[in-house]
Amino acid sequence: MTLDSAAVAQYLADHPRFFEEHAGLLGEVKLSSPLTGKAVSLQERQMEVMRAKYNALELRMAELMRVASDNTVILNRFHAWHLALLKSSGGAAMARDLVDGLVTHFGVPQATLRLWNVAPEHSEAWFAAGVAEDARLFASSLRAPYCGPNKDFEAVRWLADAEGVRSTVLLPLTSEGVTFGLLVMGSPDAERFSPVMATDFLVQLGQSASAALAHLRG
């Protein structure tokens, strides 16, 4: 009777004591090692498999530690930014403190914002400068932060060095379901703000900025 490999594998699975009863085979059975290409014993091959699994676990653990470290850095920066907002004198100064905080605590190369329908006392402020209707409609259409290449957005032109911006973040500012502004960040590095980046943090940042600036609305 000829046994195929599946039948042999099933037999060994059904008889877990086989190699205990035939221990000599462990040294006699030779397998080809994918690491060296040489013939090795069953025991040696098993050790290679275990080492590979161990190395994979080590790499996974290192990745988890890296992510945890990155998250800690972001959390600390977020905390420092929030403290700066709490220390702000409020009013129109809040907008400047918020933008400066992004540059200082997050290392954002450039940042600015625009608000519309602001209270009369803020109508001449820098953040209330004219915004085209298309830009307002675009901001209102955003259901999530835009994070990616600069596609010649009008909002990017609000930045001091708009010509050098290759990647950008656009965060709609909303209050009670109404969009009343847009927060803009820009970088000369095309990979700084990438479409593959997770946006959970940016959503939270936008929510914090919206809450801090909502009192400037008319």
Residue pairs with C-beta under 8 A, 6 or more apart in sequence:
3 11
11 18
12 18
19 25
19 26
25 42
26 41
26 42
26 43
27 41
27 42
27 43
28 41
29 41
29 42
30 39
30 40
30 41
31 39
31 40
31 41
31 42
31 45
32 38
32 39
32 40
33 39
33 40
33 44
33 45
33 48
34 48
35 48
40 48
74 201
77 105
77 106
78 201
78 204
78 205
80 101
80 105
81 101
81 102
81 105
81 106
81 208
82 208
84 97
84 100
84 101
84 104
84 105
85 94
85 97
85 98
85 101
85 208
85 212
87 97
88 94
88 97
88 98
88 212
90 215
91 216
92 122
92 125
92 127
92 216
94 212
94 213
94 215
94 216
95 113
95 115
95 125
95 126
95 127
95 213
95 216
98 113
98 209
98 212
98 213
99 111
99 112
99 113
102 108
102 111
102 185
103 109
103 110
103 111
108 185
108 186
108 187
109 186
109 187
109 188
109 189
109 192
110 159
110 160
110 161
110 165
110 185
110 186
110 187
111 159
111 183
111 184
111 185
111 186
112 158
112 159
112 160
112 183
112 184
113 127
113 173
113 181
113 182
113 183
113 184
113 209
113 213
114 127
114 128
114 129
114 131
114 135
114 155
114 158
114 181
114 182
114 184
115 122
115 127
115 128
115 173
115 180
115 181
115 213
115 216
115 217
116 128
116 131
116 136
116 180
116 181
117 180
117 217
117 218
118 125
118 127
118 128
118 180
118 216
118 217
118 218
119 216
119 217
119 218
120 218
122 128
122 216
127 181
127 216
129 158
131 154
131 182
132 154
134 154
135 153
135 154
135 155
135 182
136 179
138 153
138 154
138 155
139 155
139 170
139 172
139 173
139 179
139 181
139 182
140 172
140 179
142 170
142 172
142 179
144 199
144 203
145 169
145 170
145 171
145 172
145 199
145 202
145 203
145 206
146 168
146 169
146 170
147 168
147 169
147 193
147 194
147 195
147 197
147 199
147 202
148 167
148 168
148 193
148 194
148 195
149 166
149 167
149 168
149 190
149 195
150 156
150 165
150 166
150 167
150 168
150 186
153 168
153 170
155 168
155 170
155 182
155 184
156 162
156 165
156 168
156 184
156 186
158 184
159 165
159 184
159 186
161 186
162 186
164 188
165 186
165 187
165 188
166 187
166 188
166 189
166 190
167 186
167 187
167 189
167 190
167 191
167 192
167 193
167 194
168 184
168 185
168 186
168 187
168 193
169 183
169 184
169 185
169 186
169 193
169 202
170 182
170 183
170 184
171 182
171 183
171 184
171 185
171 202
171 205
171 206
171 209
172 179
172 181
172 182
172 183
172 206
173 179
173 180
173 181
173 182
173 183
173 206
173 209
173 210
173 213
174 180
174 206
174 210
175 210
175 211
175 214
175 217
180 213
180 214
180 217
181 213
183 206
183 209
185 193
187 193
